[in-house]
Amino acid sequence: MSNHQYSMLPLSLHTHVHEIDTEHNELFEFLESFKEYCFDSTPMPQLKRDTLHQMLESHFETEAHLAEKAGLNFSYHEAAHDNMLDMVMRSLNQMSSKNSDLYSLIRYIGYWFEKHILDYDIQLARNILTVY
């Protein structure tokens, strides 16, 4: 896998499972697009919020599907996903119209994914790759 294929995903965060790495990269790219709203008084469009929610859910479903297909117990990993999604959605719903907390939320999601990939997804990928 070439590093330029995943422009927003550092090599240290590659799982070497194409579906997972592609979705991680897309999520990091999408978060980058949120930054324009951090420094503007224009509220972030609901469509952007909905898209983030859909992307997170879809990615978490991808990982659950791959784990299930490989016959892996995914419950602990899934609980981490559920907790993160709940916190992000509560934050988005409570955010002020001027996006005052958006930059903090973007940073949180980015840091969460970096830690989650290192703590969960790389091991998940190893387990998936040994089955296939």
C-alpha positions in Angstrom: 0.0 0.0 0.0 1.5 3.3 -1.0 1.4 6.1 1.5 -0.1 8.5 -1.0 -3.1 6.3 -1.5 -4.1 7.3 2.1 -3.1 11.0 2.1 -4.6 11.7 5.6 -3.6 8.4 7.2 -0.1 8.1 8.6 1.7 4.9 7.8 1.8 4.0 11.5 -2.1 3.9 11.4 -2.4 1.5 8.4 -4.1 -1.7 9.2 -3.4 -3.3 5.8 -7.0 -4.1 5.4 -8.1 -2.1 2.4 -11.7 -1.4 3.6 -10.6 -0.3 7.0 -7.8 1.9 5.8 -9.9 3.5 3.1 -12.6 4.4 5.5 -10.2 5.7 8.1 -8.6 7.9 5.5 -12.1 9.2 4.3 -13.0 10.0 7.9 -9.9 12.0 8.5 -10.4 13.8 5.2 -14.0 14.6 6.2 -12.9 15.9 9.6 -10.5 18.2 7.8 -13.4 19.7 5.9 -15.1 20.6 9.2 -12.3 23.1 10.0 -13.7 25.7 7.7 -16.7 26.0 10.1 -14.5 26.4 13.2 -13.5 29.9 12.2 -16.7 31.1 10.7 -19.9 32.2 12.3 -22.0 30.2 9.8 -23.5 27.2 11.5 -22.3 23.9 10.3 -25.0 22.5 7.9 -27.2 19.7 9.3 -26.2 17.7 6.2 -22.5 17.7 7.4 -23.6 16.5 10.8 -25.7 13.8 9.3 -22.9 12.8 6.9 -20.5 12.5 9.8 -22.9 10.3 11.7 -23.5 8.1 8.6 -19.8 7.8 8.0 -19.1 6.7 11.6 -21.9 4.2 11.6 -21.0 2.8 8.3 -17.3 2.4 9.3 -18.2 0.7 12.5 -20.5 -1.6 10.6 -17.7 -2.4 8.2 -15.4 -3.5 11.1 -18.2 -5.5 12.7 -19.0 -7.3 9.5 -15.3 -8.1 8.8 -14.9 -9.4 12.4 -18.1 -11.5 12.1 -17.0 -12.9 8.8 -13.7 -13.9 10.4 -15.5 -15.4 13.4 -14.1 -13.0 15.9 -15.6 -11.8 19.1 -16.3 -8.1 18.5 -18.3 -7.1 21.6 -15.6 -5.2 23.4 -14.5 -3.4 20.3 -18.1 -2.7 19.4 -18.8 -1.2 22.8 -15.9 1.3 22.2 -17.6 2.3 18.9 -21.0 2.7 20.5 -19.6 4.9 23.3 -17.7 7.1 20.9 -20.7 7.5 18.5 -23.0 8.4 21.4 -20.6 11.1 22.7 -20.0 12.6 19.3 -23.7 12.8 18.5 -24.5 14.3 21.9 -21.8 16.9 21.3 -23.0 17.8 17.8 -26.6 18.1 19.0 -25.6 20.4 21.9 -23.1 22.5 19.9 -23.8 26.2 19.8 -24.9 27.8 16.5 -21.6 29.5 16.3 -19.7 26.2 16.3 -17.7 27.3 19.4 -16.9 23.7 20.4 -16.4 22.3 16.9 -12.6 22.5 16.8 -12.5 20.6 20.1 -14.8 17.9 18.8 -12.7 17.6 15.6 -9.6 17.2 17.7 -11.3 14.6 20.0 -12.5 12.5 17.0 -9.1 12.6 15.4 -7.3 11.7 18.7 -9.9 9.0 19.4 -9.4 7.4 16.0 -5.6 7.5 16.3 -5.7 5.8 19.7 -8.5 3.4 18.7 -6.6 2.3 15.6 -3.5 1.6 17.6 -5.3 -0.1 20.5 -8.0 -2.0 18.6 -8.0 -1.9 14.8 -4.5 -3.0 14.1 -5.1 -6.1 16.2 -8.5 -6.6 14.6 -6.8 -6.4 11.2 -4.1 -8.9 12.2 -6.8 -11.3 13.3 -8.8 -10.8 10.1 -5.7 -11.2 7.9 -4.7 -14.5 9.6 -8.1 -15.9 8.8 -7.8 -15.0 5.2 
